[in-house]
């Protein structure tokens, strides 16, 4: 059976004091979660996560990774640095990186490859803008974005990624895709995975992201190809995050 994953994407939020409260809340409220749980945090807070989450089932990771191994790349964070702090996951190709930092499909694919090769699990984000949806380009957009990553990875490497479908128009807006809308795209992504490798289609979790909240998580997570969530705003409050974990 495919594993389920609820991953928090803190984006550029947090402080040592606020994180301590949030991490303690998540850790103490977790109980017997039936899914994997992770938080993807700003790089300066990885050490805090390692210390606060040691011995708990909650994993942690970064929100971006350099395509380069090391060297003169001011401001970049390498895969090995994320691993130094015990990271398991790293988000790649989030729409905010694609739009504000002009990351294209090739760069996202190179980042996914760098992460997998280093032993991290990349959470590869794909998703259409509102304009693309309205012009009937949802399928072509997410297919193009996923295919770039699948082309860069070996069949074996593809089994070690996580995919996240995040319709750009649903991120941070309070507008969520209906479970049926999301399932349609998840099914399409599953079939692209299957074309590359039936084994990958079996094991790779496909998360939904975009205004997933305690009150809509259960119906989204009930869909056959929705294997978890990538949670932004609701991951910043322990009670909300825990209630999404319980819905999984
Ligand atoms: P949101 O963000 O849950 O706040 O919509 C999700 C994301 O951008 O990963």
Boltz pocket constraint, residues with backbone or C-beta under 6 A from the ligand:
constraints:
  - pocket:
      binder: B
      contacts: [[A, 9], [A, 166], [A, 170], [A, 171], [A, 172], [A, 173], [A, 209], [A, 210], [A, 211], [A, 212], [A, 230], [A, 231], [A, 232], [A, 233], [A, 234]]
      max_distance: 6.0
